[in-house]
Amino acid sequence: MASLLKIFSVSPRTSLSSSSSTTTVHSRPPLAPFFPLSFTRRRIAIRAAGNQVDEPNQQTKTGSSFNQLLGIKGAAQETNKCKVRLQLTKPVTWPPLIWGVACGAAASGNFHWDFEDVAKSIVCMMMSGPFLMGYTQTMNDWYDREIDAINEPYRPIPSGAISENEVIAQIWFLLLGGLTLAGILDIWAGHAFPTIFDLALGGSLVSYIYSAPPFKLKRNGWIGNLALGASYISLPWLAGQALFGTLSADIIFLTLLYSIAGFGVGIVNDFKSVEGDRAHGLQSIPVAFGAETAKWISVGAIDITQLLIVGYLLGAGKPYHALALLLLTVPQVIFQFQYFLKDPEKYDVKYQASAQPFLVLGMLVTALASCH
């Protein structure tokens, strides 16, 4: 469920330099949602010699407006503030969380296709995707602004398309909005204990320590990607389950297993950031082990997890669900060899667009097996 807590503290001007580029950040770093902030309009200025930030016209011509709206690599530079704010939230990352809520609702066995249950689901999906994942992505971009100046200099913060205080205001809005929706859902579901709010708050903490110093879990590829997998898969699933039913040990076990697959998916996204991660000392799996080993760790985590769940379903007396999940794993392996294992950086988008639908369909199969 995307997580949420950000602490912005004032830090001095930071400068990065290399043989080919110099990046200067004029900013007052991180926000701390628990401390008052003075809101003076200040703009983050990052200049990287020799790349697209110094040539906005070239980036506008070569970048994609569609990529810009989704918040993915290869985006065109944009000046429209609404589009820039949307780009910061990376809408392309919302669907797994929205789907996780749907899986939780299905696994509860108590979801009905009536107006109230559909409305509850939509609110829960809004909380998990646009608000909490949007918060997480905006916060992550804030802390990664120097790395993005190397990897993706056209992104809103390093390109100077949005001011520091506008970023801070967006983080606050998404954080408070997501927590408010979580509280509303607990009341709506009649919970005596604020289960959904606590899940949202816990996810917020994971998000904070993933991106922010001094913890910055993303410095370690193993811990960081496991935290990411839990946020993307376990928390939204558990929120959907809690909204319509109760949390059981077997559901928690299955969602944690799927978090290992989420760990593998997280590695896929690390390949595009190797240069910046290495420059800033982040030990992502591709940086720590090299591209060749990292791509096999990624597919191994994804495929072995699903095979373990196939075994679990067989042991639970769900042979047809187990067979369906196994069949959905086959095309994923095919696309791994066709795209990802050939060139994980070049084909990462094609691979994810081709393989991930089968992964999430497998999650739904598992959820349906759990409710019978």
N, C-alpha and C positions, 0 to 999 in steps of 0.2 A: 504494500500500500504505500507507497512512497512515504518517506518519513519526514520529520519536520523540525528541527530546532536549530537556530542559527545564532551564533554570537559574534557580533561584529565589534571589534575593538579597533582603536585608533592605532595605526602603524605608520612608520615613516615612509617616505618615498622609496620605491623599490626600482632598481634598474637591473636589467639583464643584458648581457652582451655576449656576442660570439663573433667569429671571424666574418660572418656575413650579415648579422643583424643586431640592432640595438633596440631594446624595448624599455620604455619608461612608463611607469604607472604613477600618475599623480592622484592619489586617492587616500581615503581614510578607511583602511580595511575593516573587516568584518563587523557585522552587526551583532549585537547581543540582544536578542529579543527581550531580555529581562532588565535591560538598562535603558534609561532615557537617551534619546538621540536628538541632536540638533539638526534641523532640516534646513540647511542652506543649499541652494542649487549648485552642485559641483559636478563637473563632467570628467569622467575618466578618460585620459588621453594616453593611448598606447600607440607608439609608432614603431613599425618593424621595417627596417630598410630592406628593400629587395623583394618584398612580397606584396600581396594584394592590398594590404592596408594602405600602402603608399600610392596605390593605383586603383582607386575606387571605380573608375570608369571601366577598367579592364575586368574587375571582379563582377560588376553589374552585367557586363556583356557575357561573361563565361559562366556565371553562376545561374542557378535555377530558382525561379520564383516559387515553384512548387516545393523544392527542398527547403526554401526559406520558411514557408508556412509550417512545414513539418518539423523544422528545427534540426535538420540533418546536414551532414557534410556536403559541400558543393553548393551552398546557398548563395543567392544573389544578395548584394548589400541592399538594405531597405531603410528608408527614412520615415515611413509611416509609423508613428509611435505604437498604434494598436498592433500592427503586424510584428514590430520589434518585440513587444511584450509577449505576444503569442510565441514567437520564436524562442524566447528564453525558457518557456515552459516545455519545449520539445514535445509537441502533441504525438509524435511518432512513438513515444514511450508509454502513452496512456493505455492502448488496447490490452496489453497483458494484465494490467490491474483491473480493468473493466471486466475482462474475461474471468479473472480470478474471483471476483464478486459473484459472477454468474455461476461458476463452479460451486462456490460455497452455498449459494441458494439451492442449487440442484441437489447437493449432497445432504442438505438438511431434511429433504423429503417433505417439507411443509410449505413449499412455495406453490402458490396458485395463480393462474392467469386471470386475476381480477384486478380492478383498478388500484386498490390499495397496495397489493403486493408488488405490482409493476412500478408504482410510484416510489415505494420504499427502495426497490432495487435501483432505480434511476438516481435517487438521491445518494445512495451508497456508492454508486459508480462515479458520480460527480465528486464525491468526497475523495475517493481513492485516486482517480485519474487527474482531472483538471486542477483540483485544489492541492492535494498532498503530493502527487507526483510533480505537478507544476511547481510547487514550493521547493521540492527537493532539487529539481533541475535548475531552477533559478539560483538557489543557494550554491549548488555545485559549480555553476558557471562563475559565481562571484569569487569563490576560493580558487578556481582554476583559471582566473583571467590571465595570469602570466603564462601558464602552459598553453592556453588557447591562442595567445599571441604568437606562438610558434606553430602549433598544429592547425588551428582554424582562426586566423587573424580577422576574418570577416564576421565573426560572431559579434553580437550586439555590444558586449562590454569592451573587448579589446579594440573594436573598430570605433568606439566613441559614439555609437548610435543612441546610447541611453546614458543618462547621468547616474552618478553614484546614488543619490537620494531617491531617484525613481526606482532603482533596483531594490533598495532597502524597503521602500514603501510596498513594492510588489511582494516581497518575501513576507512582510507582515500581513498583508491582505490575504494571501493564500494560506498562510499558517493559521491565522485566526478563523478564516472562513472554513477550513477543513475541520478544525476542532469543534467549531460551532455545529457543523452538520453532524459530526459524530455524536455530540450530546443530544441533538434533536432525534437522531435515530434510536438512541437508547430509550428516550422518553416514548417515542412512537411504538417501539417494540415492547414496552412495559417492563423493561429490565429493572430489577431492584438494585443490581450492581452495574455500574457503567462500563460494561464489557467493551463495547465498540469504541468508546472514548479512550479507554485504557490501551486498546490496540493501536489507536491512532497516535496516542502520546508516546507509546513505546516505539512505534515506527519512526516517530519524529526524532527520538533520541538516537536511534540507529542511523538515521539520515545525517544528523548533526555530527556524530563522531566519525562517520564515513568520510565527510568532506573537510571538516574543520580541524585545525590544530588545537590542542597538542596531540590528540589521538590520531586523527586522519587515517582511518583504517585502510583507505585506498593506497596508502604507501606500501602495504603488504598485499600482494595479489591474491593470496589464499584467503586471508581473513576478510579483505575488502569485498571480494566477489561473493563470498558466502553470505555476508551481510546484505549485499545487493540482491542475491537470490531470495533471501527471506523476505525482503521488502517487496519484491516484485510478485512473488507467488504466495508465500505463506500468509502474510498479513491480510491481503484483500480477500483471499479464500476464507480465512477465519472470520473476517468481518461479515461476509455474506452468510456464512454458516450461523454466526451468532445472531444475526438479524432475524432469521426465520426458525432457528432451532437452538441446539446446545452444542458446546464444544466437547468432543469425546477424544479419548486417547488415540484411537485409530486414525481419526481425521488429522490430529496434530502430527502423528507419525508420517502419514502420507504427504502432508504439505511440507514437512521438513525434508522428506526424500526428494520431492520436486524442487526444493530449494537448491539441491545439489545440481540438478539440471539447470536451474537458473544461474548457478555458478559457472557452468560451462558456457551458457549464452553470454554471460558477462565478459568472458575472455574474448569472445568474437569481437566485441566492441573495443577491446584494448588494442587491437592491431593498428588501428588508425591513429593512435596517440603515442606510438613508441618513441618518436623523436623527442617530443615534449616531456614525456614521462622520464625518459633517461636523463634529460637535461636537468630535471628537477629532483632526481633521486627517488622517483616512485618505482618500487619494485613490482610492477605488474607482471603477470605470468609471462608474456612475450619478452619483456625486458630481462627478467630473471633467468629464463630457461632458453631463450631464443625462439624464433618463429616456428621452427620445425617441431620442436618438442611441445610448444604451447598449443599448437593446433590439435595435436593428438590428445593432450590433456582435456581440451575443450570438448571434442567429440566423444571422448571416453566418458566424461562426466554426464553428458546428455544421454548417451545410448545405454550405459550401464544402469543408470538410474531407472530408465523405463523398463529395462529387463528385470530389475529387482522388483518393480511394482507389478509386472506381469506375474512373477513368482508369488508375490503376496496375494494377488487376486485369485490365482489357482488354489493357493492354500486356504483362502477364505470361501472356496466353493463357488467362484464366479468364472467358470471356464470361458463363457462366451465373451464376457467383458475382457478377459485376459487375451483371448484371441484377437479381438478388435484392437486392443492396444498394441499387440505385437505387429499386426498388419499396418498400423499407423506409424510404427517405427521404421519399417522398411523403406518408404520413400525418403525419410530423413537421412538414412545412411546413403542412399543413392545420391542425393543432392550434396551431401558432405564430400563425396568423392568427385562429383561433377564440378563443384564450385569451390567449396571452402578449403579442402585439402590441396587443391592446385595452387591457389593464391588467396590466402585469407584476407589480405588487405584489398586486393582488386575486386574480389567477388563477394565481399561481406554483405552488401545490400541484396544482391541476387540470391545469395544463399539463405539469408534470413527470410526474404519474401517467399522463397520456395519451400523451405523446410519448417519454419515456425508454425504455419497453420496446422500442420500434422501434429506438432508437439502439443499445441493448445487443445486440439480436438481430443487427443489422448487424455489430457487432464479432465475434460468433460466426461469421457467414458469412465474414468476412475471415479469421478464424483457421482455419476449415476449408479455405479456399482456399490458405492458406499451407502446409498439411501435405500437399498433394498434389503 
